[in-house]
Amino acid sequence: MHLLRPLILSACLLPLAAQADPVPVPPEKIAYVGDWQGKDMRIQLAKDGKVKYKRNQPGKNLDLSVDLQGFNGDNFDVGVFLVRSTFVVSKPPHRENGKWKMTVDGVELTKVD
């Protein structure tokens, strides 16, 4: 029985370890990489898949560092271990009046240099 405990524990932790690393941004989604800012919202997405997210709403302020888990169409999933969330992208990155813009979770964001 004592020999089985480490094996059982290892088997339980393996799925968590498999989700510990961020997924790098794929080449076809490279336009998503950057520092995006809008009204009360900021998303910083690095090429290596690290994501920083800030959002200020009445009664709720979020400031998170999470990992990219992948893209599903224009949307992208982020998370840490088993906790995941989807950013819904209604307008993917595009040029507008010389600036990069996209709309995420209903907020228009502009890429800053």
C-alpha positions in Angstrom: 0.0 0.0 0.0 2.8 2.4 0.8 4.3 1.9 -2.7 1.0 2.7 -4.4 0.5 6.2 -2.7 3.4 7.9 -4.6 2.1 6.3 -7.9 -1.5 7.5 -7.3 -0.3 10.9 -6.3 1.9 11.2 -9.4 -1.0 10.1 -11.6 -3.2 12.7 -10.1 -0.7 15.5 -10.5 0.3 14.6 -14.1 -2.8 16.3 -15.7 -2.0 19.5 -13.7 1.6 19.5 -14.8 0.6 19.0 -18.4 -1.5 22.3 -18.2 1.2 24.3 -16.4 2.9 25.8 -19.4 1.4 28.5 -21.7 0.7 27.8 -25.4 2.8 30.1 -27.6 0.8 32.3 -30.0 0.6 30.5 -33.4 2.0 32.3 -36.4 -1.4 32.9 -37.9 -2.5 34.7 -34.8 0.6 36.9 -34.3 -1.5 40.1 -34.8 -3.0 39.3 -31.3 0.4 39.8 -29.7 0.9 43.2 -28.0 -0.4 45.6 -25.3 -4.1 46.3 -25.9 -5.9 49.0 -24.0 -9.5 50.3 -23.9 -12.0 51.7 -21.5 -11.3 50.2 -18.1 -9.6 47.1 -19.7 -6.0 46.1 -20.7 -4.7 42.9 -22.2 -1.1 42.2 -22.7 -0.5 39.1 -24.8 3.2 38.0 -25.2 4.4 35.7 -28.1 5.3 33.0 -25.5 1.7 32.8 -24.4 1.9 34.8 -21.1 -1.2 37.0 -20.6 -1.7 39.9 -18.3 -5.3 41.1 -17.9 -6.7 44.1 -16.0 -10.3 45.2 -15.9 -12.0 47.7 -13.7 -15.7 47.5 -13.3 -18.0 48.9 -10.6 -17.4 46.8 -7.5 -15.0 44.5 -9.2 -11.3 45.0 -10.2 -9.4 42.2 -11.8 -5.6 42.1 -12.2 -4.5 38.6 -13.4 -1.4 36.9 -14.9 -2.6 33.8 -16.8 -1.4 31.5 -19.5 -2.7 31.2 -23.1 -4.4 27.8 -23.5 -5.2 28.2 -27.2 -7.4 29.8 -29.8 -10.9 28.7 -30.9 -11.6 30.7 -34.1 -11.1 34.4 -33.1 -11.6 33.7 -29.4 -8.8 32.7 -27.1 -8.7 30.7 -23.9 -6.6 31.5 -20.9 -6.1 29.9 -17.5 -4.0 28.4 -14.8 -4.2 24.7 -14.1 -7.9 23.7 -14.2 -9.3 27.2 -14.1 -10.1 28.5 -17.6 -11.8 31.5 -19.2 -12.6 32.5 -22.8 -12.0 35.9 -24.2 -14.7 36.5 -26.8 -13.3 38.4 -29.8 -16.1 39.9 -31.8 -13.7 41.9 -34.0 -10.3 40.3 -34.5 -7.1 42.5 -34.8 -7.5 44.9 -37.8 -6.1 48.2 -39.0 -8.4 51.2 -38.6 -7.1 54.8 -39.3 -3.5 53.6 -39.0 -4.0 51.9 -35.6 -4.5 48.3 -34.6 -7.9 47.6 -33.0 -9.9 44.6 -31.8 -13.0 44.1 -29.8 -12.8 41.7 -26.8 -15.7 40.9 -24.5 -17.6 43.9 -25.9 -14.7 46.4 -25.3 -12.9 48.1 -28.2 -9.1 47.9 -27.6 -6.3 49.7 -29.4 -2.8 48.3 -29.6 -0.2 50.7 -28.0 3.4 50.8 -28.9 
